[in-house]
């Protein structure tokens, strides 16, 4: 088996030990202040991505301050999505910050690339990413997305699976673990595509469903067998 390469995009989440059976019914309403802020953040994100496009094209570098801002917007969006509609795995209200919050149950990060390809920046976000856009359309539909800032509009696998999860929670007071792992795998796939399309990485998103709340670690290559005494000089 070929070891899985570590992705520069890291998306993780954990389920609250005790989730309310009913709070998920109004989380979308409670998250409205976040949706308003995200609306303006996504406008700024689009402007920053255009500036970064030309920066990478001429310098092969994504300016670090702009990179941190773009990752922060995706991070904010993931926390709100996890709370309000993507997996609904926490009752803890998302913080209003672009920065990483280590103790929040939903986290997102992208490793900063020292250099990016000048040639890839011309084609990866529209031509090379087309197969991934098709996959993400099936996964997230028109609603969850990483670039609209408007929340859930329905369609795709994730909204329906999230609904199944909270209905099970309603009647059993337990969040179905296997369904959670699957939902986070779908979210992780979508996040990798978003980061690639936003020019934050040159590593093409794998067509692979890495399930579970924690990022999978790359498998270690098999150790080399000890040298035979007969082969020693």
MODELLER restraints for C-alpha pairs under 7 A, 6 or more apart:
rsr = mdl.restraints
at = mdl.atoms
rsr.add(forms.Gaussian(group=physical.xy_distance, feature=features.Distance(at['CA:3:A'], at['CA:218:A']), mean=6.07, stdev=0.5))
rsr.add(forms.Gaussian(group=physical.xy_distance, feature=features.Distance(at['CA:3:A'], at['CA:219:A']), mean=4.92, stdev=0.5))
rsr.add(forms.Gaussian(group=physical.xy_distance, feature=features.Distance(at['CA:3:A'], at['CA:220:A']), mean=6.82, stdev=0.5))
rsr.add(forms.Gaussian(group=physical.xy_distance, feature=features.Distance(at['CA:3:A'], at['CA:221:A']), mean=6.72, stdev=0.5))
rsr.add(forms.Gaussian(group=physical.xy_distance, feature=features.Distance(at['CA:4:A'], at['CA:218:A']), mean=5.00, stdev=0.5))
rsr.add(forms.Gaussian(group=physical.xy_distance, feature=features.Distance(at['CA:4:A'], at['CA:219:A']), mean=6.17, stdev=0.5))
rsr.add(forms.Gaussian(group=physical.xy_distance, feature=features.Distance(at['CA:5:A'], at['CA:218:A']), mean=5.59, stdev=0.5))
rsr.add(forms.Gaussian(group=physical.xy_distance, feature=features.Distance(at['CA:6:A'], at['CA:217:A']), mean=6.65, stdev=0.5))
rsr.add(forms.Gaussian(group=physical.xy_distance, feature=features.Distance(at['CA:6:A'], at['CA:218:A']), mean=5.46, stdev=0.5))
rsr.add(forms.Gaussian(group=physical.xy_distance, feature=features.Distance(at['CA:8:A'], at['CA:110:A']), mean=5.44, stdev=0.5))
rsr.add(forms.Gaussian(group=physical.xy_distance, feature=features.Distance(at['CA:8:A'], at['CA:111:A']), mean=5.02, stdev=0.5))
rsr.add(forms.Gaussian(group=physical.xy_distance, feature=features.Distance(at['CA:9:A'], at['CA:109:A']), mean=5.98, stdev=0.5))
rsr.add(forms.Gaussian(group=physical.xy_distance, feature=features.Distance(at['CA:9:A'], at['CA:110:A']), mean=4.46, stdev=0.5))
rsr.add(forms.Gaussian(group=physical.xy_distance, feature=features.Distance(at['CA:9:A'], at['CA:111:A']), mean=6.61, stdev=0.5))
rsr.add(forms.Gaussian(group=physical.xy_distance, feature=features.Distance(at['CA:9:A'], at['CA:192:A']), mean=5.88, stdev=0.5))
rsr.add(forms.Gaussian(group=physical.xy_distance, feature=features.Distance(at['CA:10:A'], at['CA:108:A']), mean=5.58, stdev=0.5))
rsr.add(forms.Gaussian(group=physical.xy_distance, feature=features.Distance(at['CA:10:A'], at['CA:109:A']), mean=5.16, stdev=0.5))
rsr.add(forms.Gaussian(group=physical.xy_distance, feature=features.Distance(at['CA:10:A'], at['CA:110:A']), mean=6.09, stdev=0.5))
rsr.add(forms.Gaussian(group=physical.xy_distance, feature=features.Distance(at['CA:10:A'], at['CA:215:A']), mean=6.39, stdev=0.5))
rsr.add(forms.Gaussian(group=physical.xy_distance, feature=features.Distance(at['CA:11:A'], at['CA:107:A']), mean=5.87, stdev=0.5))
rsr.add(forms.Gaussian(group=physical.xy_distance, feature=features.Distance(at['CA:11:A'], at['CA:108:A']), mean=4.57, stdev=0.5))
rsr.add(forms.Gaussian(group=physical.xy_distance, feature=features.Distance(at['CA:11:A'], at['CA:109:A']), mean=6.68, stdev=0.5))
rsr.add(forms.Gaussian(group=physical.xy_distance, feature=features.Distance(at['CA:11:A'], at['CA:188:A']), mean=5.78, stdev=0.5))
rsr.add(forms.Gaussian(group=physical.xy_distance, feature=features.Distance(at['CA:11:A'], at['CA:215:A']), mean=6.58, stdev=0.5))
rsr.add(forms.Gaussian(group=physical.xy_distance, feature=features.Distance(at['CA:12:A'], at['CA:106:A']), mean=5.83, stdev=0.5))
rsr.add(forms.Gaussian(group=physical.xy_distance, feature=features.Distance(at['CA:12:A'], at['CA:107:A']), mean=5.25, stdev=0.5))
rsr.add(forms.Gaussian(group=physical.xy_distance, feature=features.Distance(at['CA:12:A'], at['CA:108:A']), mean=6.47, stdev=0.5))
rsr.add(forms.Gaussian(group=physical.xy_distance, feature=features.Distance(at['CA:12:A'], at['CA:213:A']), mean=5.21, stdev=0.5))
rsr.add(forms.Gaussian(group=physical.xy_distance, feature=features.Distance(at['CA:12:A'], at['CA:214:A']), mean=5.02, stdev=0.5))
rsr.add(forms.Gaussian(group=physical.xy_distance, feature=features.Distance(at['CA:12:A'], at['CA:215:A']), mean=6.12, stdev=0.5))
rsr.add(forms.Gaussian(group=physical.xy_distance, feature=features.Distance(at['CA:13:A'], at['CA:105:A']), mean=5.26, stdev=0.5))
rsr.add(forms.Gaussian(group=physical.xy_distance, feature=features.Distance(at['CA:13:A'], at['CA:106:A']), mean=4.29, stdev=0.5))
rsr.add(forms.Gaussian(group=physical.xy_distance, feature=features.Distance(at['CA:13:A'], at['CA:107:A']), mean=6.27, stdev=0.5))
rsr.add(forms.Gaussian(group=physical.xy_distance, feature=features.Distance(at['CA:13:A'], at['CA:213:A']), mean=4.76, stdev=0.5))
rsr.add(forms.Gaussian(group=physical.xy_distance, feature=features.Distance(at['CA:13:A'], at['CA:214:A']), mean=6.63, stdev=0.5))
rsr.add(forms.Gaussian(group=physical.xy_distance, feature=features.Distance(at['CA:14:A'], at['CA:105:A']), mean=5.15, stdev=0.5))
rsr.add(forms.Gaussian(group=physical.xy_distance, feature=features.Distance(at['CA:14:A'], at['CA:106:A']), mean=6.67, stdev=0.5))
rsr.add(forms.Gaussian(group=physical.xy_distance, feature=features.Distance(at['CA:14:A'], at['CA:213:A']), mean=5.68, stdev=0.5))
rsr.add(forms.Gaussian(group=physical.xy_distance, feature=features.Distance(at['CA:15:A'], at['CA:89:A']), mean=4.82, stdev=0.5))
rsr.add(forms.Gaussian(group=physical.xy_distance, feature=features.Distance(at['CA:15:A'], at['CA:90:A']), mean=5.92, stdev=0.5))
rsr.add(forms.Gaussian(group=physical.xy_distance, feature=features.Distance(at['CA:16:A'], at['CA:89:A']), mean=6.35, stdev=0.5))
rsr.add(forms.Gaussian(group=physical.xy_distance, feature=features.Distance(at['CA:16:A'], at['CA:90:A']), mean=5.23, stdev=0.5))
rsr.add(forms.Gaussian(group=physical.xy_distance, feature=features.Distance(at['CA:19:A'], at['CA:90:A']), mean=6.72, stdev=0.5))
rsr.add(forms.Gaussian(group=physical.xy_distance, feature=features.Distance(at['CA:19:A'], at['CA:91:A']), mean=6.45, stdev=0.5))
rsr.add(forms.Gaussian(group=physical.xy_distance, feature=features.Distance(at['CA:21:A'], at['CA:169:A']), mean=5.92, stdev=0.5))
rsr.add(forms.Gaussian(group=physical.xy_distance, feature=features.Distance(at['CA:21:A'], at['CA:170:A']), mean=4.67, stdev=0.5))
rsr.add(forms.Gaussian(group=physical.xy_distance, feature=features.Distance(at['CA:21:A'], at['CA:173:A']), mean=6.09, stdev=0.5))
rsr.add(forms.Gaussian(group=physical.xy_distance, feature=features.Distance(at['CA:22:A'], at['CA:170:A']), mean=6.79, stdev=0.5))
rsr.add(forms.Gaussian(group=physical.xy_distance, feature=features.Distance(at['CA:24:A'], at['CA:88:A']), mean=6.69, stdev=0.5))
rsr.add(forms.Gaussian(group=physical.xy_distance, feature=features.Distance(at['CA:27:A'], at['CA:84:A']), mean=5.01, stdev=0.5))
rsr.add(forms.Gaussian(group=physical.xy_distance, feature=features.Distance(at['CA:28:A'], at['CA:84:A']), mean=5.09, stdev=0.5))
rsr.add(forms.Gaussian(group=physical.xy_distance, feature=features.Distance(at['CA:28:A'], at['CA:85:A']), mean=6.84, stdev=0.5))
rsr.add(forms.Gaussian(group=physical.xy_distance, feature=features.Distance(at['CA:31:A'], at['CA:84:A']), mean=6.59, stdev=0.5))
rsr.add(forms.Gaussian(group=physical.xy_distance, feature=features.Distance(at['CA:35:A'], at['CA:149:A']), mean=6.22, stdev=0.5))
rsr.add(forms.Gaussian(group=physical.xy_distance, feature=features.Distance(at['CA:35:A'], at['CA:150:A']), mean=6.09, stdev=0.5))
rsr.add(forms.Gaussian(group=physical.xy_distance, feature=features.Distance(at['CA:35:A'], at['CA:151:A']), mean=6.98, stdev=0.5))
rsr.add(forms.Gaussian(group=physical.xy_distance, feature=features.Distance(at['CA:38:A'], at['CA:149:A']), mean=5.25, stdev=0.5))
rsr.add(forms.Gaussian(group=physical.xy_distance, feature=features.Distance(at['CA:39:A'], at['CA:149:A']), mean=5.14, stdev=0.5))
rsr.add(forms.Gaussian(group=physical.xy_distance, feature=features.Distance(at['CA:39:A'], at['CA:150:A']), mean=6.86, stdev=0.5))
rsr.add(forms.Gaussian(group=physical.xy_distance, feature=features.Distance(at['CA:41:A'], at['CA:73:A']), mean=6.61, stdev=0.5))
rsr.add(forms.Gaussian(group=physical.xy_distance, feature=features.Distance(at['CA:42:A'], at['CA:147:A']), mean=6.69, stdev=0.5))
rsr.add(forms.Gaussian(group=physical.xy_distance, feature=features.Distance(at['CA:42:A'], at['CA:148:A']), mean=6.97, stdev=0.5))
rsr.add(forms.Gaussian(group=physical.xy_distance, feature=features.Distance(at['CA:42:A'], at['CA:149:A']), mean=6.34, stdev=0.5))
rsr.add(forms.Gaussian(group=physical.xy_distance, feature=features.Distance(at['CA:45:A'], at['CA:70:A']), mean=5.96, stdev=0.5))
rsr.add(forms.Gaussian(group=physical.xy_distance, feature=features.Distance(at['CA:48:A'], at['CA:66:A']), mean=6.45, stdev=0.5))
rsr.add(forms.Gaussian(group=physical.xy_distance, feature=features.Distance(at['CA:49:A'], at['CA:198:A']), mean=6.48, stdev=0.5))
rsr.add(forms.Gaussian(group=physical.xy_distance, feature=features.Distance(at['CA:52:A'], at['CA:62:A']), mean=5.77, stdev=0.5))
rsr.add(forms.Gaussian(group=physical.xy_distance, feature=features.Distance(at['CA:52:A'], at['CA:63:A']), mean=6.95, stdev=0.5))
rsr.add(forms.Gaussian(group=physical.xy_distance, feature=features.Distance(at['CA:53:A'], at['CA:121:A']), mean=6.75, stdev=0.5))
rsr.add(forms.Gaussian(group=physical.xy_distance, feature=features.Distance(at['CA:55:A'], at['CA:61:A']), mean=6.40, stdev=0.5))
rsr.add(forms.Gaussian(group=physical.xy_distance, feature=features.Distance(at['CA:55:A'], at['CA:62:A']), mean=6.26, stdev=0.5))
rsr.add(forms.Gaussian(group=physical.xy_distance, feature=features.Distance(at['CA:56:A'], at['CA:62:A']), mean=5.57, stdev=0.5))
rsr.add(forms.Gaussian(group=physical.xy_distance, feature=features.Distance(at['CA:56:A'], at['CA:116:A']), mean=6.60, stdev=0.5))
rsr.add(forms.Gaussian(group=physical.xy_distance, feature=features.Distance(at['CA:56:A'], at['CA:118:A']), mean=6.00, stdev=0.5))
rsr.add(forms.Gaussian(group=physical.xy_distance, feature=features.Distance(at['CA:57:A'], at['CA:118:A']), mean=4.73, stdev=0.5))
rsr.add(forms.Gaussian(group=physical.xy_distance, feature=features.Distance(at['CA:57:A'], at['CA:121:A']), mean=6.70, stdev=0.5))
rsr.add(forms.Gaussian(group=physical.xy_distance, feature=features.Distance(at['CA:60:A'], at['CA:115:A']), mean=5.48, stdev=0.5))
rsr.add(forms.Gaussian(group=physical.xy_distance, feature=features.Distance(at['CA:60:A'], at['CA:116:A']), mean=5.01, stdev=0.5))
rsr.add(forms.Gaussian(group=physical.xy_distance, feature=features.Distance(at['CA:60:A'], at['CA:117:A']), mean=5.99, stdev=0.5))
rsr.add(forms.Gaussian(group=physical.xy_distance, feature=features.Distance(at['CA:60:A'], at['CA:118:A']), mean=5.53, stdev=0.5))
rsr.add(forms.Gaussian(group=physical.xy_distance, feature=features.Distance(at['CA:61:A'], at['CA:114:A']), mean=6.61, stdev=0.5))
rsr.add(forms.Gaussian(group=physical.xy_distance, feature=features.Distance(at['CA:61:A'], at['CA:115:A']), mean=5.10, stdev=0.5))
rsr.add(forms.Gaussian(group=physical.xy_distance, feature=features.Distance(at['CA:61:A'], at['CA:116:A']), mean=5.79, stdev=0.5))
rsr.add(forms.Gaussian(group=physical.xy_distance, feature=features.Distance(at['CA:71:A'], at['CA:109:A']), mean=6.58, stdev=0.5))
rsr.add(forms.Gaussian(group=physical.xy_distance, feature=features.Distance(at['CA:71:A'], at['CA:110:A']), mean=6.67, stdev=0.5))
rsr.add(forms.Gaussian(group=physical.xy_distance, feature=features.Distance(at['CA:72:A'], at['CA:98:A']), mean=4.22, stdev=0.5))
rsr.add(forms.Gaussian(group=physical.xy_distance, feature=features.Distance(at['CA:72:A'], at['CA:99:A']), mean=6.02, stdev=0.5))
rsr.add(forms.Gaussian(group=physical.xy_distance, feature=features.Distance(at['CA:73:A'], at['CA:98:A']), mean=6.11, stdev=0.5))
rsr.add(forms.Gaussian(group=physical.xy_distance, feature=features.Distance(at['CA:74:A'], at['CA:146:A']), mean=6.93, stdev=0.5))
rsr.add(forms.Gaussian(group=physical.xy_distance, feature=features.Distance(at['CA:75:A'], at['CA:98:A']), mean=6.77, stdev=0.5))
rsr.add(forms.Gaussian(group=physical.xy_distance, feature=features.Distance(at['CA:75:A'], at['CA:107:A']), mean=6.77, stdev=0.5))
rsr.add(forms.Gaussian(group=physical.xy_distance, feature=features.Distance(at['CA:75:A'], at['CA:108:A']), mean=5.07, stdev=0.5))
rsr.add(forms.Gaussian(group=physical.xy_distance, feature=features.Distance(at['CA:75:A'], at['CA:109:A']), mean=6.89, stdev=0.5))
rsr.add(forms.Gaussian(group=physical.xy_distance, feature=features.Distance(at['CA:76:A'], at['CA:97:A']), mean=6.90, stdev=0.5))
rsr.add(forms.Gaussian(group=physical.xy_distance, feature=features.Distance(at['CA:76:A'], at['CA:98:A']), mean=5.88, stdev=0.5))
rsr.add(forms.Gaussian(group=physical.xy_distance, feature=features.Distance(at['CA:79:A'], at['CA:94:A']), mean=5.98, stdev=0.5))
rsr.add(forms.Gaussian(group=physical.xy_distance, feature=features.Distance(at['CA:79:A'], at['CA:106:A']), mean=5.51, stdev=0.5))
rsr.add(forms.Gaussian(group=physical.xy_distance, feature=features.Distance(at['CA:79:A'], at['CA:107:A']), mean=6.95, stdev=0.5))
rsr.add(forms.Gaussian(group=physical.xy_distance, feature=features.Distance(at['CA:80:A'], at['CA:94:A']), mean=5.99, stdev=0.5))
rsr.add(forms.Gaussian(group=physical.xy_distance, feature=features.Distance(at['CA:82:A'], at['CA:88:A']), mean=5.44, stdev=0.5))
rsr.add(forms.Gaussian(group=physical.xy_distance, feature=features.Distance(at['CA:82:A'], at['CA:89:A']), mean=6.49, stdev=0.5))
rsr.add(forms.Gaussian(group=physical.xy_distance, feature=features.Distance(at['CA:82:A'], at['CA:106:A']), mean=6.77, stdev=0.5))
rsr.add(forms.Gaussian(group=physical.xy_distance, feature=features.Distance(at['CA:83:A'], at['CA:89:A']), mean=6.39, stdev=0.5))
rsr.add(forms.Gaussian(group=physical.xy_distance, feature=features.Distance(at['CA:83:A'], at['CA:90:A']), mean=5.63, stdev=0.5))
rsr.add(forms.Gaussian(group=physical.xy_distance, feature=features.Distance(at['CA:83:A'], at['CA:91:A']), mean=6.70, stdev=0.5))
rsr.add(forms.Gaussian(group=physical.xy_distance, feature=features.Distance(at['CA:85:A'], at['CA:152:A']), mean=6.59, stdev=0.5))
rsr.add(forms.Gaussian(group=physical.xy_distance, feature=features.Distance(at['CA:86:A'], at['CA:144:A']), mean=6.86, stdev=0.5))
rsr.add(forms.Gaussian(group=physical.xy_distance, feature=features.Distance(at['CA:86:A'], at['CA:158:A']), mean=6.64, stdev=0.5))
rsr.add(forms.Gaussian(group=physical.xy_distance, feature=features.Distance(at['CA:86:A'], at['CA:159:A']), mean=6.56, stdev=0.5))
rsr.add(forms.Gaussian(group=physical.xy_distance, feature=features.Distance(at['CA:86:A'], at['CA:162:A']), mean=6.35, stdev=0.5))
rsr.add(forms.Gaussian(group=physical.xy_distance, feature=features.Distance(at['CA:87:A'], at['CA:162:A']), mean=5.34, stdev=0.5))
rsr.add(forms.Gaussian(group=physical.xy_distance, feature=features.Distance(at['CA:87:A'], at['CA:183:A']), mean=6.60, stdev=0.5))
rsr.add(forms.Gaussian(group=physical.xy_distance, feature=features.Distance(at['CA:113:A'], at['CA:201:A']), mean=6.74, stdev=0.5))
rsr.add(forms.Gaussian(group=physical.xy_distance, feature=features.Distance(at['CA:116:A'], at['CA:202:A']), mean=6.44, stdev=0.5))
rsr.add(forms.Gaussian(group=physical.xy_distance, feature=features.Distance(at['CA:121:A'], at['CA:199:A']), mean=6.78, stdev=0.5))
rsr.add(forms.Gaussian(group=physical.xy_distance, feature=features.Distance(at['CA:124:A'], at['CA:197:A']), mean=6.72, stdev=0.5))
rsr.add(forms.Gaussian(group=physical.xy_distance, feature=features.Distance(at['CA:125:A'], at['CA:197:A']), mean=4.29, stdev=0.5))
rsr.add(forms.Gaussian(group=physical.xy_distance, feature=features.Distance(at['CA:125:A'], at['CA:198:A']), mean=6.88, stdev=0.5))
rsr.add(forms.Gaussian(group=physical.xy_distance, feature=features.Distance(at['CA:129:A'], at['CA:197:A']), mean=6.88, stdev=0.5))
rsr.add(forms.Gaussian(group=physical.xy_distance, feature=features.Distance(at['CA:132:A'], at['CA:193:A']), mean=6.60, stdev=0.5))
rsr.add(forms.Gaussian(group=physical.xy_distance, feature=features.Distance(at['CA:136:A'], at['CA:190:A']), mean=5.91, stdev=0.5))
rsr.add(forms.Gaussian(group=physical.xy_distance, feature=features.Distance(at['CA:137:A'], at['CA:156:A']), mean=6.57, stdev=0.5))
rsr.add(forms.Gaussian(group=physical.xy_distance, feature=features.Distance(at['CA:138:A'], at['CA:156:A']), mean=5.08, stdev=0.5))
rsr.add(forms.Gaussian(group=physical.xy_distance, feature=features.Distance(at['CA:138:A'], at['CA:157:A']), mean=6.54, stdev=0.5))
rsr.add(forms.Gaussian(group=physical.xy_distance, feature=features.Distance(at['CA:139:A'], at['CA:156:A']), mean=5.02, stdev=0.5))
rsr.add(forms.Gaussian(group=physical.xy_distance, feature=features.Distance(at['CA:139:A'], at['CA:157:A']), mean=4.95, stdev=0.5))
rsr.add(forms.Gaussian(group=physical.xy_distance, feature=features.Distance(at['CA:139:A'], at['CA:158:A']), mean=6.06, stdev=0.5))
rsr.add(forms.Gaussian(group=physical.xy_distance, feature=features.Distance(at['CA:139:A'], at['CA:186:A']), mean=6.53, stdev=0.5))
rsr.add(forms.Gaussian(group=physical.xy_distance, feature=features.Distance(at['CA:140:A'], at['CA:155:A']), mean=6.73, stdev=0.5))
rsr.add(forms.Gaussian(group=physical.xy_distance, feature=features.Distance(at['CA:140:A'], at['CA:156:A']), mean=4.46, stdev=0.5))
rsr.add(forms.Gaussian(group=physical.xy_distance, feature=features.Distance(at['CA:140:A'], at['CA:157:A']), mean=5.97, stdev=0.5))
rsr.add(forms.Gaussian(group=physical.xy_distance, feature=features.Distance(at['CA:140:A'], at['CA:158:A']), mean=5.54, stdev=0.5))
rsr.add(forms.Gaussian(group=physical.xy_distance, feature=features.Distance(at['CA:141:A'], at['CA:154:A']), mean=6.71, stdev=0.5))
rsr.add(forms.Gaussian(group=physical.xy_distance, feature=features.Distance(at['CA:141:A'], at['CA:155:A']), mean=4.39, stdev=0.5))
rsr.add(forms.Gaussian(group=physical.xy_distance, feature=features.Distance(at['CA:141:A'], at['CA:156:A']), mean=3.71, stdev=0.5))
rsr.add(forms.Gaussian(group=physical.xy_distance, feature=features.Distance(at['CA:142:A'], at['CA:153:A']), mean=6.26, stdev=0.5))
rsr.add(forms.Gaussian(group=physical.xy_distance, feature=features.Distance(at['CA:142:A'], at['CA:154:A']), mean=6.30, stdev=0.5))
rsr.add(forms.Gaussian(group=physical.xy_distance, feature=features.Distance(at['CA:142:A'], at['CA:155:A']), mean=5.79, stdev=0.5))
rsr.add(forms.Gaussian(group=physical.xy_distance, feature=features.Distance(at['CA:143:A'], at['CA:151:A']), mean=6.39, stdev=0.5))
rsr.add(forms.Gaussian(group=physical.xy_distance, feature=features.Distance(at['CA:143:A'], at['CA:152:A']), mean=4.38, stdev=0.5))
rsr.add(forms.Gaussian(group=physical.xy_distance, feature=features.Distance(at['CA:143:A'], at['CA:153:A']), mean=3.97, stdev=0.5))
rsr.add(forms.Gaussian(group=physical.xy_distance, feature=features.Distance(at['CA:143:A'], at['CA:154:A']), mean=4.91, stdev=0.5))
rsr.add(forms.Gaussian(group=physical.xy_distance, feature=features.Distance(at['CA:143:A'], at['CA:155:A']), mean=6.35, stdev=0.5))
rsr.add(forms.Gaussian(group=physical.xy_distance, feature=features.Distance(at['CA:144:A'], at['CA:151:A']), mean=5.97, stdev=0.5))
rsr.add(forms.Gaussian(group=physical.xy_distance, feature=features.Distance(at['CA:144:A'], at['CA:152:A']), mean=5.03, stdev=0.5))
rsr.add(forms.Gaussian(group=physical.xy_distance, feature=features.Distance(at['CA:144:A'], at['CA:153:A']), mean=6.98, stdev=0.5))
rsr.add(forms.Gaussian(group=physical.xy_distance, feature=features.Distance(at['CA:146:A'], at['CA:194:A']), mean=6.34, stdev=0.5))
rsr.add(forms.Gaussian(group=physical.xy_distance, feature=features.Distance(at['CA:158:A'], at['CA:183:A']), mean=6.54, stdev=0.5))
rsr.add(forms.Gaussian(group=physical.xy_distance, feature=features.Distance(at['CA:165:A'], at['CA:175:A']), mean=6.26, stdev=0.5))
rsr.add(forms.Gaussian(group=physical.xy_distance, feature=features.Distance(at['CA:165:A'], at['CA:176:A']), mean=6.26, stdev=0.5))
rsr.add(forms.Gaussian(group=physical.xy_distance, feature=features.Distance(at['CA:165:A'], at['CA:179:A']), mean=6.83, stdev=0.5))
rsr.add(forms.Gaussian(group=physical.xy_distance, feature=features.Distance(at['CA:168:A'], at['CA:174:A']), mean=6.98, stdev=0.5))
rsr.add(forms.Gaussian(group=physical.xy_distance, feature=features.Distance(at['CA:168:A'], at['CA:175:A']), mean=6.74, stdev=0.5))
rsr.add(forms.Gaussian(group=physical.xy_distance, feature=features.Distance(at['CA:169:A'], at['CA:175:A']), mean=5.09, stdev=0.5))
rsr.add(forms.Gaussian(group=physical.xy_distance, feature=features.Distance(at['CA:181:A'], at['CA:211:A']), mean=5.09, stdev=0.5))
rsr.add(forms.Gaussian(group=physical.xy_distance, feature=features.Distance(at['CA:181:A'], at['CA:212:A']), mean=4.02, stdev=0.5))
rsr.add(forms.Gaussian(group=physical.xy_distance, feature=features.Distance(at['CA:181:A'], at['CA:213:A']), mean=6.13, stdev=0.5))
rsr.add(forms.Gaussian(group=physical.xy_distance, feature=features.Distance(at['CA:182:A'], at['CA:211:A']), mean=5.41, stdev=0.5))
rsr.add(forms.Gaussian(group=physical.xy_distance, feature=features.Distance(at['CA:182:A'], at['CA:212:A']), mean=6.76, stdev=0.5))
rsr.add(forms.Gaussian(group=physical.xy_distance, feature=features.Distance(at['CA:184:A'], at['CA:211:A']), mean=6.11, stdev=0.5))
rsr.add(forms.Gaussian(group=physical.xy_distance, feature=features.Distance(at['CA:184:A'], at['CA:212:A']), mean=6.06, stdev=0.5))
rsr.add(forms.Gaussian(group=physical.xy_distance, feature=features.Distance(at['CA:184:A'], at['CA:213:A']), mean=6.18, stdev=0.5))
rsr.add(forms.Gaussian(group=physical.xy_distance, feature=features.Distance(at['CA:185:A'], at['CA:209:A']), mean=5.42, stdev=0.5))
rsr.add(forms.Gaussian(group=physical.xy_distance, feature=features.Distance(at['CA:185:A'], at['CA:210:A']), mean=5.05, stdev=0.5))
rsr.add(forms.Gaussian(group=physical.xy_distance, feature=features.Distance(at['CA:185:A'], at['CA:211:A']), mean=3.95, stdev=0.5))
rsr.add(forms.Gaussian(group=physical.xy_distance, feature=features.Distance(at['CA:185:A'], at['CA:212:A']), mean=6.23, stdev=0.5))
rsr.add(forms.Gaussian(group=physical.xy_distance, feature=features.Distance(at['CA:186:A'], at['CA:209:A']), mean=6.65, stdev=0.5))
rsr.add(forms.Gaussian(group=physical.xy_distance, feature=features.Distance(at['CA:189:A'], at['CA:209:A']), mean=6.60, stdev=0.5))
rsr.add(forms.Gaussian(group=physical.xy_distance, feature=features.Distance(at['CA:192:A'], at['CA:205:A']), mean=5.68, stdev=0.5))
rsr.add(forms.Gaussian(group=physical.xy_distance, feature=features.Distance(at['CA:193:A'], at['CA:205:A']), mean=5.87, stdev=0.5))
rsr.add(forms.Gaussian(group=physical.xy_distance, feature=features.Distance(at['CA:195:A'], at['CA:201:A']), mean=6.50, stdev=0.5))
rsr.add(forms.Gaussian(group=physical.xy_distance, feature=features.Distance(at['CA:196:A'], at['CA:202:A']), mean=6.50, stdev=0.5))
rsr.add(forms.Gaussian(group=physical.xy_distance, feature=features.Distance(at['CA:196:A'], at['CA:204:A']), mean=6.76, stdev=0.5))
rsr.add(forms.Gaussian(group=physical.xy_distance, feature=features.Distance(at['CA:210:A'], at['CA:216:A']), mean=6.76, stdev=0.5))
